[in-house]
Amino acid sequence: MNRDDALAKIKKCLALSHSSEAHEAAAAMRQAQKLMAQFGLSERDVSLADVHEACARAASPALNAWEASLARVCADAFGCEMYSLVRGAYNEAGNYARQGFYVFVGVGTAPDVASYCFAVLLRQCSRARLAHVRRQPRQCKPATKTARGDAFAAGWVCGVRSLVERFAQPARDEQLLLDYMTARHPDITARQPRDSSRGRGRLVDDGHRSRGYAAGRQAELRRGVGGVRQTSLTCPEKTL
């Protein structure tokens, strides 16, 4: 029996320890305590075993501000912690390519649903942003189009927030997730997402954000058929 098997068995024993049968409950508690002592596990270790992570791909390794905001909306709605990372690998063409990810950390199915929600909404927002960029005058510089597209997307995220909150059924255990992040990811540092609209107030007015907000209010979000766990990715290593 390895550590993971022991954790699973301890959790079952602890569940049985609440049995109405006194002898069964006592025997289950003794077995749980025996296994915890054998494998050097604490009650905190057992609780942390309920926490897991689910990954969703970012639109780009740049980790844009509007995209980070969308990830945060999904994480908060489902009672999750969230962090981002970038990994690199050689593709089929032999070129080194970087890919960004958002990782949702939570209890039970919460991170899977949060990553599913983010992936679905990211596709919708990206399509709407691209359409808005294409509507800009041809004489606009690429940087201006990008800034206006990002402003539109930021408004879109604001508009979709209420939809996500209605879809969610949060059950956040803040201290448990804080303990998990401290134990598993002590080296995570804050990273400032890219905001292409900063310093371009004259070229990016509130009209772009307003159009994005209106479009975000029309977004669609449906529960996955057969559950959402199949949509999550294996989380990549943080250091590459």
C-alpha positions as CSV (number, residue, x, y, z in Angstrom):
1,M,0.0,0.0,0.0
2,N,1.4,3.4,-1.0
3,R,0.7,6.8,0.5
4,D,-2.2,7.6,-1.9
5,D,-3.8,4.2,-1.2
6,A,-3.4,4.9,2.5
7,L,-5.0,8.3,2.2
8,A,-8.0,6.8,0.3
9,K,-8.5,4.1,3.0
10,I,-8.1,6.6,5.8
11,K,-10.8,8.8,4.3
12,K,-13.1,5.8,4.1
13,C,-12.4,4.9,7.7
14,L,-13.1,8.4,8.8
15,A,-16.4,8.3,7.0
16,L,-17.3,5.1,8.8
17,S,-16.2,6.6,12.1
18,H,-19.5,8.6,12.0
19,S,-21.5,5.4,11.9
20,S,-24.5,5.0,14.3
21,E,-23.0,1.6,15.3
22,A,-20.6,2.4,18.1
23,H,-18.4,-0.6,17.6
24,E,-18.1,0.0,13.9
25,A,-17.4,3.6,14.4
26,A,-14.7,2.9,17.0
27,A,-13.0,0.2,14.9
28,A,-13.0,2.5,11.9
29,M,-11.4,5.3,13.9
30,R,-8.7,3.0,15.3
31,Q,-7.9,1.8,11.7
32,A,-7.7,5.4,10.5
33,Q,-5.3,6.3,13.3
34,K,-3.2,3.2,12.8
35,L,-2.7,4.0,9.1
36,M,-2.0,7.7,9.8
37,A,0.7,6.7,12.3
38,Q,2.1,4.1,9.9
39,F,2.4,6.5,7.0
40,G,3.2,9.6,9.0
41,L,0.1,11.4,8.0
42,S,-1.7,14.1,9.9
43,E,-5.4,15.2,9.8
44,R,-4.2,18.2,7.7
45,D,-2.7,15.7,5.1
46,V,-6.0,13.9,4.9
47,S,-7.9,17.1,4.4
48,L,-5.5,18.3,1.7
49,A,-6.1,15.1,-0.2
50,D,-9.5,16.5,-1.1
51,V,-7.9,19.4,-3.0
52,H,-6.9,18.9,-6.6
53,E,-6.1,21.0,-9.7
54,A,-7.5,21.3,-13.2
55,C,-5.8,23.1,-16.1
56,A,-7.2,25.1,-19.0
57,R,-5.1,26.5,-21.9
58,A,-4.7,30.2,-22.2
59,A,-5.3,31.9,-25.6
60,S,-1.6,32.9,-25.7
61,P,1.6,32.7,-23.5
62,A,1.3,36.5,-23.1
63,L,-1.4,35.9,-20.4
64,N,-3.4,39.0,-21.3
65,A,-5.2,41.1,-18.6
66,W,-8.7,40.5,-19.9
67,E,-8.0,36.7,-20.0
68,A,-6.6,36.7,-16.5
69,S,-9.7,38.6,-15.4
70,L,-11.9,35.9,-17.0
71,A,-10.0,33.1,-15.2
72,R,-10.4,35.0,-11.9
73,V,-14.1,35.4,-12.4
74,C,-14.4,31.6,-13.0
75,A,-12.2,30.8,-10.0
76,D,-14.1,33.1,-7.6
77,A,-17.5,31.9,-8.8
78,F,-16.6,28.2,-8.0
79,G,-14.7,28.9,-4.8
80,C,-11.3,28.1,-6.3
81,E,-7.8,29.5,-6.1
82,M,-6.1,30.1,-9.4
83,Y,-2.6,30.6,-10.8
84,S,-1.1,30.9,-14.2
85,L,2.0,29.3,-15.7
86,V,3.8,29.1,-19.1
87,R,5.5,26.0,-20.4
88,G,7.5,25.4,-23.5
89,A,8.1,22.4,-25.8
90,Y,9.2,21.6,-29.3
91,N,6.3,21.2,-31.8
92,E,6.0,18.9,-34.8
93,A,7.8,21.4,-37.0
94,G,10.8,21.3,-34.6
95,N,10.2,24.9,-33.3
96,Y,10.2,25.8,-29.6
97,A,6.7,27.0,-28.7
98,R,5.4,28.4,-25.5
99,Q,1.9,27.8,-24.2
100,G,0.1,29.5,-21.3
101,F,-2.2,27.8,-18.8
102,Y,-4.5,28.7,-16.0
103,V,-4.7,26.2,-13.1
104,F,-7.8,26.1,-10.9
105,V,-7.3,24.7,-7.4
106,G,-10.3,23.6,-5.4
107,V,-12.2,20.9,-3.5
108,G,-14.3,18.2,-5.2
109,T,-15.5,18.9,-8.8
110,A,-15.1,22.7,-8.4
111,P,-11.8,23.1,-10.3
112,D,-13.0,20.9,-13.1
113,V,-16.2,22.9,-13.5
114,A,-14.2,26.2,-13.2
115,S,-11.7,25.1,-16.0
116,Y,-14.6,24.0,-18.2
117,C,-16.4,27.3,-17.7
118,F,-13.2,29.2,-18.5
119,A,-12.5,27.2,-21.6
120,V,-16.0,27.7,-23.0
121,L,-16.2,31.4,-22.3
122,L,-12.6,32.0,-23.5
123,R,-13.6,30.6,-26.9
124,Q,-16.6,32.9,-27.1
125,C,-14.8,35.9,-25.9
126,S,-11.9,35.3,-28.3
127,R,-14.3,35.1,-31.3
128,A,-16.2,38.2,-30.3
129,R,-12.9,40.1,-29.7
130,L,-11.6,39.1,-33.1
131,A,-14.8,40.2,-34.8
132,H,-14.6,43.6,-33.0
133,V,-11.0,44.0,-34.2
134,R,-12.0,43.3,-37.8
135,R,-14.6,46.0,-37.6
136,Q,-11.9,48.7,-36.9
137,P,-10.9,51.1,-39.7
138,R,-8.3,49.8,-42.0
139,Q,-6.0,52.7,-41.4
140,C,-5.7,51.8,-37.6
141,K,-2.3,50.6,-36.6
142,P,-2.1,47.0,-35.4
143,A,-1.2,48.1,-31.9
144,T,-4.4,50.3,-31.8
145,K,-6.5,47.4,-33.1
146,T,-5.0,45.1,-30.4
147,A,-5.7,47.7,-27.7
148,R,-9.3,48.2,-28.8
149,G,-9.8,44.5,-29.0
150,D,-8.5,44.0,-25.5
151,A,-10.7,46.8,-24.2
152,F,-13.7,45.1,-25.8
153,A,-12.7,41.8,-24.2
154,A,-12.3,43.5,-20.8
155,G,-15.9,44.8,-21.1
156,W,-17.0,41.3,-22.3
157,V,-15.6,39.8,-19.1
158,C,-17.5,42.3,-17.0
159,G,-20.7,41.5,-18.9
160,V,-20.4,37.8,-18.4
161,R,-19.7,37.8,-14.7
162,S,-23.3,37.6,-13.6
163,L,-23.9,34.6,-16.0
164,V,-20.9,32.7,-14.4
165,E,-22.2,33.5,-10.9
166,R,-25.6,32.1,-11.7
167,F,-24.1,29.0,-13.2
168,A,-21.8,28.4,-10.2
169,Q,-22.6,26.6,-7.0
170,P,-19.6,27.6,-4.9
171,A,-18.6,25.9,-1.7
172,R,-15.3,27.5,-0.9
173,D,-13.0,26.3,1.9
174,E,-10.6,29.2,2.0
175,Q,-8.3,28.0,4.8
176,L,-8.0,24.5,3.2
177,L,-7.1,26.0,-0.1
178,L,-4.6,28.4,1.5
179,D,-3.0,25.4,3.3
180,Y,-2.8,23.6,0.0
181,M,-1.2,26.4,-1.9
182,T,1.3,27.0,0.8
183,A,2.2,23.3,0.9
184,R,2.3,22.6,-2.8
185,H,3.1,25.9,-4.4
186,P,5.2,27.9,-2.0
187,D,7.3,29.5,-4.8
188,I,4.4,31.1,-6.8
189,T,5.0,34.8,-7.3
190,A,2.6,37.6,-8.5
191,R,2.8,38.3,-12.2
192,Q,1.3,41.4,-13.9
193,P,-0.8,40.4,-16.9
194,R,-0.3,42.4,-20.2
195,D,-2.6,45.3,-20.7
196,S,-2.3,46.6,-24.2
197,S,-4.8,49.4,-23.6
198,R,-2.7,51.1,-20.9
199,G,-1.4,54.5,-22.1
200,R,-3.8,54.5,-25.1
201,G,-6.7,56.4,-23.6
202,R,-7.0,58.7,-26.6
203,L,-7.3,55.8,-29.0
204,V,-9.3,53.4,-26.8
205,D,-12.4,55.1,-25.4
206,D,-15.2,53.6,-23.3
207,G,-17.2,52.7,-26.5
208,H,-15.1,49.6,-27.0
209,R,-15.6,48.4,-23.4
210,S,-19.3,49.1,-23.7
211,R,-19.7,47.1,-26.8
212,G,-17.8,44.3,-25.1
213,Y,-20.0,44.5,-22.0
214,A,-23.1,44.2,-24.1
215,A,-21.7,41.2,-26.0
216,G,-20.6,39.5,-22.8
217,R,-24.2,39.7,-21.5
218,Q,-25.3,37.6,-24.5
219,A,-22.7,34.8,-23.8
220,E,-23.9,31.2,-23.4
221,L,-22.8,28.7,-20.8
222,R,-24.3,25.2,-20.5
223,R,-23.4,22.3,-18.2
224,G,-21.2,19.7,-19.9
225,V,-23.0,16.5,-21.0
226,G,-21.8,13.5,-18.9
227,G,-19.9,15.7,-16.5
228,V,-17.0,18.2,-17.0
229,R,-14.0,16.2,-15.7
230,Q,-13.2,15.1,-19.3
231,T,-12.5,18.7,-20.3
232,S,-9.6,19.2,-17.8
233,L,-6.0,18.8,-18.8
234,T,-3.1,17.3,-17.0
235,C,-1.4,20.1,-15.3
236,P,2.1,20.8,-16.7
237,E,5.2,21.2,-14.5
238,K,5.7,24.8,-13.3
239,T,9.4,24.9,-13.9
240,L,10.7,24.4,-17.4
